[in-house]
């Protein structure tokens, strides 16, 4: 279905069946996502092999770094001379922008399948690109964020396990060798990294990321 320069598609398979040629010829790709699951097919797009290596900008929420395999994948990407990865604590619109000419917007999940909008109308694409650029400017380079939050990422798996077990803060703090106030501060930082407003929501988000 197409409405005013936006084609609505159902599921990643349909999206990339219709846009593989755009990825194959792209010179620049921007990507914003909560984690690596939203755009999983972009790691190995179907269709023709890329004509050349595009310049990449990838923007993620901090929760992606709590999963060791996801974090390592991003570090490998960031090591490429053609790629930049940044982390933002702010809410982001999950988006892919191709050569500033097309934008793919992730929608809601219904019956296990996510909907997507493929935007080609120039003014709309420019608006989406402007939002991405604003988020990008205020985000932190991956290497800098890693250095600033190394302790939190190291503690995250154990703290999330303790939260899931329903362990009292005093007991949990002793088990990870922290004072209660420090432990509670780390829990608050984890909740923020996961984009959660409650401990229950943090647990649900951690399960989605495969952390517990």
C-alpha positions as CSV (number, residue, x, y, z in Angstrom):
1,X,0.0,0.0,0.0
2,X,1.3,3.5,-0.9
3,X,0.1,6.8,0.5
4,X,1.6,10.2,-0.3
5,X,5.1,8.9,-0.9
6,X,5.1,6.3,1.9
7,X,4.8,2.6,1.0
8,X,3.6,0.4,3.9
9,X,5.2,-3.0,4.0
10,X,4.7,-6.1,6.2
11,X,7.8,-7.7,7.7
12,X,11.5,-7.5,7.0
13,X,11.4,-10.0,4.1
14,X,9.1,-7.8,2.1
15,X,11.0,-4.6,3.0
16,X,14.3,-6.0,1.8
17,X,12.9,-7.8,-1.2
18,X,11.8,-4.4,-2.4
19,X,14.8,-2.3,-1.3
20,X,17.8,-4.7,-1.8
21,X,18.8,-2.8,-4.9
22,X,19.0,0.4,-2.9
23,X,21.4,-1.1,-0.4
24,X,23.4,-2.7,-3.2
25,X,24.1,0.7,-4.8
26,X,24.1,3.0,-1.7
27,X,27.1,5.3,-1.0
28,X,25.8,6.3,2.5
29,X,23.5,4.5,5.0
30,X,22.4,5.9,8.3
31,X,20.7,3.6,10.8
32,X,19.1,4.2,14.2
33,X,17.7,1.4,16.3
34,X,17.1,0.3,19.9
35,X,19.2,-2.9,19.3
36,X,20.4,-5.2,16.5
37,X,17.1,-7.1,16.2
38,X,15.1,-4.4,14.4
39,X,17.2,-4.3,11.3
40,X,18.7,-7.8,11.5
41,X,18.6,-8.4,7.7
42,X,20.8,-5.4,7.0
43,X,23.8,-7.4,8.2
44,X,23.3,-9.7,5.1
45,X,20.9,-7.9,2.8
46,X,19.3,-10.2,0.2
47,X,19.7,-9.6,-3.5
48,X,22.8,-8.3,-5.4
49,X,26.1,-7.9,-3.6
50,X,27.0,-4.2,-2.8
51,X,28.7,-2.4,-5.6
52,X,31.0,-0.7,-3.1
53,X,31.3,-0.3,0.7
54,X,28.9,2.5,1.8
55,X,29.7,5.0,4.5
56,X,27.8,4.0,7.7
57,X,26.4,5.9,10.6
58,X,24.9,3.7,13.3
59,X,23.0,5.0,16.3
60,X,21.9,2.8,19.1
61,X,20.4,3.0,22.6
62,X,22.8,1.9,25.5
63,X,21.0,-1.4,26.1
64,X,22.6,-2.9,23.0
65,X,26.0,-2.8,24.8
66,X,24.7,-4.9,27.7
67,X,24.6,-7.9,25.4
68,X,28.3,-9.1,24.8
69,X,27.7,-10.4,21.3
70,X,25.9,-7.3,20.2
71,X,28.5,-5.1,21.8
72,X,31.3,-7.0,20.0
73,X,29.5,-6.8,16.7
74,X,29.3,-3.0,17.0
75,X,32.9,-2.7,18.0
76,X,33.9,-4.6,14.8
77,X,31.6,-2.3,12.7
78,X,33.1,0.8,14.4
79,X,36.7,-0.4,13.6
80,X,35.9,-0.1,9.8
81,X,37.3,3.2,8.3
82,X,33.9,3.7,6.6
83,X,31.7,3.4,9.7
84,X,30.9,5.3,12.8
85,X,28.8,4.1,15.8
86,X,27.4,6.3,18.5
87,X,25.3,5.7,21.6
88,X,22.4,7.9,22.8
89,X,20.4,7.7,26.0
90,X,17.5,9.5,24.3
91,X,14.5,7.9,22.6
92,X,15.1,7.4,18.9
93,X,13.0,6.7,15.9
94,X,14.1,3.4,14.4
95,X,15.1,4.4,10.9
96,X,17.3,3.6,8.0
97,X,18.2,6.5,5.6
98,X,19.8,5.6,2.3
99,X,21.7,8.3,0.4
100,X,19.3,10.9,1.9
101,X,16.9,9.8,-0.8
102,X,14.9,7.0,0.9
103,X,14.0,6.3,4.5
104,X,12.7,3.1,6.0
105,X,10.7,3.6,9.3
106,X,10.1,0.7,11.7
107,X,6.5,0.5,13.0
108,X,4.7,-1.6,15.5
109,X,4.8,-5.4,15.8
110,X,1.4,-7.1,15.1
111,X,0.9,-10.9,15.1
112,X,4.7,-11.3,15.4
113,X,5.5,-9.2,12.4
114,X,6.7,-5.6,12.3
115,X,5.3,-3.1,9.9
116,X,7.6,-0.7,8.0
117,X,7.1,2.5,6.0
118,X,9.4,3.1,3.0
119,X,9.5,6.9,2.3
120,X,10.6,8.4,-1.0
121,X,9.0,11.8,-1.0
122,X,12.0,14.2,-0.7
123,X,10.5,16.6,1.9
124,X,9.6,13.7,4.2
125,X,13.0,12.1,3.8
126,X,14.6,15.4,4.6
127,X,12.6,15.7,7.8
128,X,13.6,12.2,8.9
129,X,17.2,12.9,8.1
130,X,17.1,16.1,10.1
131,X,15.8,14.2,13.2
132,X,18.6,11.7,12.8
133,X,21.3,14.3,12.5
134,X,20.0,16.1,15.7
135,X,20.2,12.8,17.6
136,X,23.6,12.0,16.1
137,X,25.1,15.3,17.1
138,X,24.1,14.8,20.8
139,X,25.2,11.1,20.9
140,X,28.5,9.7,22.2
141,X,31.1,7.9,20.2
142,X,31.1,4.1,20.9
143,X,34.7,4.0,22.2
144,X,34.1,6.9,24.5
145,X,30.9,5.5,25.8
146,X,32.6,2.1,26.4
147,X,35.3,3.7,28.4
148,X,32.8,5.7,30.5
149,X,30.5,2.8,31.3
150,X,32.8,-0.3,31.4
151,X,32.0,-1.1,35.0
152,X,28.2,-1.0,34.4
153,X,28.5,-3.3,31.4
154,X,30.6,-5.7,33.4
155,X,28.2,-5.8,36.3
156,X,25.0,-5.9,34.2
157,X,24.6,-9.7,33.7
158,X,24.9,-10.4,37.5
159,X,22.7,-7.4,38.6
160,X,20.0,-8.4,36.1
161,X,20.0,-12.0,37.4
162,X,19.6,-10.7,40.9
163,X,16.8,-8.4,39.9
164,X,15.0,-11.3,38.2
165,X,15.4,-13.5,41.3
166,X,13.5,-10.9,43.4
167,X,16.5,-10.7,45.7
168,X,16.4,-7.8,48.2
169,X,18.8,-4.9,47.5
170,X,20.8,-5.4,50.6
171,X,21.4,-9.1,49.8
172,X,22.1,-8.4,46.1
173,X,24.5,-5.6,47.0
174,X,26.6,-8.0,49.2
175,X,26.7,-10.6,46.4
176,X,28.2,-8.2,43.9
177,X,30.4,-6.5,46.4
178,X,28.8,-3.1,46.4
179,X,27.3,-0.8,49.0
180,X,23.5,-0.6,48.9
181,X,23.4,2.9,47.6
182,X,26.0,2.1,44.9
183,X,24.0,-1.0,44.0
184,X,20.8,1.0,43.7
185,X,22.6,3.6,41.5
186,X,23.8,0.8,39.2
187,X,20.2,-0.5,39.0
188,X,19.0,2.9,38.1
189,X,21.7,3.2,35.4
190,X,20.7,-0.2,34.0
191,X,17.1,0.8,33.8
192,X,18.1,4.0,32.0
193,X,20.3,2.0,29.6
194,X,17.4,-0.3,28.9
195,X,14.9,2.5,28.4
196,X,12.8,1.1,31.3
197,X,10.7,3.1,33.8
198,X,10.4,0.3,36.3
199,X,12.4,-2.8,37.5
200,X,9.7,-5.0,36.0
201,X,10.0,-3.3,32.6
202,X,13.8,-3.5,32.8
203,X,13.5,-7.3,33.3
204,X,11.2,-7.6,30.3
205,X,13.5,-5.5,28.2
206,X,16.5,-7.6,29.3
207,X,14.7,-10.8,28.3
208,X,14.1,-9.3,24.8
209,X,17.8,-8.6,24.5
210,X,18.7,-12.1,25.6
211,X,20.4,-10.8,28.8
212,X,18.6,-13.1,31.2
